[in-house]
Amino acid sequence: MRFSQSIAVVTGAGSGIGRAVAVRLASEGAKVILVGRTKNKLEETADVINLSSKIPLAEIFTADCTDGEDVIELAEYIQKDYGDLHILVNNAGGSRHSRLLDIPEQEWDYVQDANLKSVFLVSKSLGKIMVEGAGQEDHNRAIVNVASLSGHQAGAEIPHYSAAKAGVINLTKALALELAPYRIRVNSVSPGFVETPLTESGLKNDRFVKAIQRNTALNRIGHPEEIANVIAFAASPEASYMTGTDLLVDGGWLIK
């Protein structure tokens, strides 16, 4: 129960890695606020968590993490209803497939906003709550940003996504430096190819799946729960001397 008495926010909690993280944190005692744009998906995640606990541990807050006003309302809700925040997992994101010379400006902006601007907006507003609380009690506090293997190695036809995730990795380091005086740790986790809604269409292609297996040292695709394990570690007191670090969880893609 590493997160007993902890309040956590997980963005993009309606499916995939976000859902797996929320379930994992709640299973170890955290009160989790599930954030995302699609209410019914958030409710599905909340049901998974609350049906397995005598005390409801999950609540939902519908918000677009790329919208500054929505994020401010989220911060006001947390401040009013909880008065503190200990764990923040910035998982919201999205992608498109395009060649750089063909990308419309609107698509570029969408991918940058979904993956990088969202981390900035949420960390700015909720980070202030974490800083205020840090002066009042001695409690593990951590931010974990979900980056990507693509932030280390540019992926085919996802130049905007690769650029945004590289930005997340470096924004993580800058935020870690800024929040270190308040004993708030900030790290990122970079998943490789994982079975999520973002990769669902590609994983229906046998050639694509075989290419992943061929180029991954562990010879398989990852599962959301495996990424959630690492995110939970980075958020926990067990990672108390780690900040400004990116944890690559790619099945050995970069060593092939």
C-alpha positions in Angstrom: 0.0 0.0 0.0 2.6 2.5 -1.1 0.0 5.2 -1.9 -2.1 4.9 1.3 -3.4 8.4 2.2 -2.3 9.8 -1.2 -4.4 11.8 -3.6 -3.6 11.2 -7.2 -4.6 12.6 -10.6 -4.3 10.6 -13.8 -5.0 12.3 -17.1 -6.1 10.2 -20.1 -7.5 7.7 -17.6 -10.2 6.4 -19.8 -8.3 3.6 -21.5 -4.9 2.0 -22.1 -1.9 3.1 -20.0 -3.9 5.7 -18.2 -6.5 3.2 -17.0 -3.9 0.7 -16.0 -2.0 3.3 -14.0 -5.2 4.5 -12.2 -6.1 0.9 -11.3 -2.6 0.2 -10.0 -2.4 3.4 -7.9 -5.9 2.7 -6.4 -4.9 -0.9 -5.7 -2.2 0.4 -3.5 -4.4 2.8 -1.6 -4.5 6.0 -3.5 -7.6 8.1 -4.0 -7.6 8.7 -7.7 -9.2 11.5 -9.8 -9.7 10.2 -13.3 -9.4 13.0 -15.9 -10.2 12.8 -19.6 -12.5 14.1 -22.3 -14.8 11.1 -22.7 -17.1 10.7 -19.7 -18.2 7.1 -20.4 -14.7 5.8 -20.7 -13.8 7.5 -17.4 -16.8 5.9 -15.8 -15.7 2.5 -17.0 -12.3 3.0 -15.4 -14.0 4.2 -12.2 -16.2 1.1 -12.1 -13.2 -1.2 -12.5 -11.6 0.5 -9.5 -14.6 1.0 -7.2 -16.2 -2.4 -7.7 -13.1 -4.0 -6.3 -13.0 -1.8 -3.2 -15.4 -1.5 -0.2 -14.6 2.3 -0.2 -14.9 4.1 -3.5 -11.4 5.2 -4.5 -12.0 6.7 -7.9 -13.8 9.9 -9.0 -14.1 11.3 -12.5 -13.6 14.8 -13.8 -14.3 15.4 -17.5 -11.8 17.9 -19.0 -9.8 18.6 -22.1 -6.2 18.9 -20.8 -5.3 21.1 -23.8 -7.9 23.7 -22.7 -6.5 26.1 -20.1 -9.9 26.9 -18.7 -10.8 23.3 -18.2 -7.5 22.7 -16.4 -8.1 25.7 -14.1 -11.5 24.2 -13.2 -9.8 20.9 -12.5 -7.4 22.6 -10.2 -10.2 24.5 -8.4 -12.1 21.2 -7.9 -9.1 19.4 -6.4 -8.3 22.4 -4.2 -11.9 22.6 -3.0 -12.7 18.9 -2.5 -9.3 17.6 -1.4 -7.1 20.5 -0.5 -3.9 18.8 -1.6 -2.4 16.6 -4.3 0.5 14.1 -4.0 0.7 12.2 -7.3 0.2 13.5 -10.8 0.5 11.3 -13.9 0.4 13.2 -17.2 -0.7 10.5 -19.6 -3.1 12.4 -22.0 -2.0 12.4 -25.6 -2.7 11.5 -29.1 -1.1 11.1 -32.6 -1.7 11.1 -36.3 0.3 9.5 -39.2 1.7 11.9 -41.8 4.9 12.8 -43.6 6.4 16.1 -42.5 6.0 17.7 -45.9 2.3 16.8 -45.9 1.3 17.7 -42.4 -1.4 20.4 -42.2 -0.7 23.1 -39.6 -3.8 22.2 -37.8 -2.7 18.6 -37.4 0.8 19.7 -36.1 -0.9 21.9 -33.5 -3.3 19.1 -32.4 -0.4 16.6 -31.8 1.7 19.2 -30.0 -1.2 20.3 -27.9 -2.3 16.8 -27.0 1.1 15.6 -26.0 3.1 18.6 -24.8 0.9 21.5 -24.1 -1.3 19.3 -21.9 1.7 18.4 -19.7 2.5 22.1 -19.4 -1.0 23.2 -18.5 -1.8 20.5 -16.1 1.7 20.6 -14.4 1.4 24.4 -14.0 -2.0 24.4 -12.4 -1.8 21.2 -10.3 1.9 21.7 -9.5 0.9 24.9 -7.6 -1.3 22.8 -5.3 1.5 20.3 -4.8 3.9 23.1 -3.9 1.5 24.6 -1.4 0.9 21.2 0.3 4.6 20.5 0.4 5.1 23.2 3.0 2.5 21.8 5.3 3.3 18.1 5.5 6.0 15.6 4.9 4.5 13.3 2.2 5.8 11.6 -0.9 5.1 13.9 -3.9 5.8 13.1 -7.5 4.9 13.9 -11.1 5.3 11.3 -13.8 5.0 12.3 -17.4 4.3 9.7 -20.0 6.7 10.3 -22.9 7.6 7.7 -25.6 10.2 5.6 -27.3 9.5 8.0 -30.2 11.0 10.8 -28.1 14.3 9.0 -28.3 14.1 7.7 -31.8 12.0 9.3 -34.5 9.2 7.1 -35.7 8.1 6.7 -39.3 5.5 9.2 -40.4 5.0 10.6 -36.8 7.4 13.6 -36.8 5.0 15.8 -34.8 4.5 13.1 -32.2 8.3 12.3 -32.0 9.0 16.1 -31.6 6.3 16.4 -28.9 7.5 13.4 -26.9 11.1 14.6 -27.0 9.7 17.9 -25.6 8.0 16.0 -22.8 11.3 14.4 -21.8 13.1 17.7 -21.7 10.2 19.6 -20.0 10.3 16.9 -17.3 13.9 17.7 -16.6 13.2 21.5 -16.4 10.2 20.9 -14.1 12.3 18.5 -11.9 14.8 21.2 -11.4 12.2 23.8 -10.6 10.3 21.7 -8.1 13.3 20.0 -6.4 13.4 22.6 -3.6 9.9 21.6 -2.6 10.9 17.9 -2.6 8.5 17.2 -5.5 10.1 14.6 -7.8 9.4 14.8 -11.6 10.3 11.9 -13.9 9.1 10.6 -17.3 8.4 7.1 -18.5 8.9 6.3 -22.2 6.9 3.2 -23.4 7.8 1.3 -26.5 5.2 -0.4 -28.5 2.3 -1.2 -26.2 -1.2 -2.6 -26.8 -3.4 0.5 -26.4 -6.1 2.2 -28.4 -3.4 4.4 -29.9 -1.7 1.3 -31.5 -4.9 -0.7 -32.0 -5.2 -0.2 -35.8 -1.5 -0.9 -36.4 -1.6 -4.1 -34.4 -4.2 -5.5 -36.7 -1.6 -5.6 -39.4 0.4 -8.9 -39.2 3.4 -7.4 -40.9 3.5 -4.5 -38.5 3.3 -6.9 -35.5 6.1 -9.1 -36.9 8.3 -6.0 -37.5 7.8 -5.0 -33.8 8.7 -8.5 -32.6 11.7 -8.6 -34.9 13.1 -5.3 -33.7 12.4 -5.7 -30.0 14.9 -7.7 -28.0 12.1 -9.3 -25.9 10.4 -10.2 -29.1 6.9 -9.0 -28.2 4.6 -6.1 -27.7 4.2 -4.6 -24.2 1.0 -4.5 -22.1 -0.4 -1.4 -20.4 0.0 -3.0 -16.9 3.8 -3.4 -17.5 4.1 0.4 -18.1 1.9 1.0 -15.1 4.3 -1.0 -12.9 7.1 1.4 -13.8 5.0 4.5 -13.5 3.9 3.4 -10.0 7.5 2.8 -9.0 8.5 6.3 -10.2 5.6 7.8 -8.3 6.3 5.9 -5.1 8.7 6.6 -2.2 10.9 3.8 -3.5 12.1 6.2 -6.1 12.8 8.9 -3.5 16.3 9.7 -4.9 15.3 9.9 -8.5 14.2 13.0 -10.3 14.7 14.5 -13.8 15.1 11.0 -15.2 13.4 9.3 -18.2 12.7 5.6 -17.7 12.7 3.7 -21.1 10.4 0.8 -21.1 10.7 -0.4 -24.7 11.3 -4.2 -24.5 14.8 -3.6 -25.7 14.0 -1.8 -29.0 16.9 0.6 -28.8 19.5 -2.1 -28.2 18.6 -4.1 -31.3 
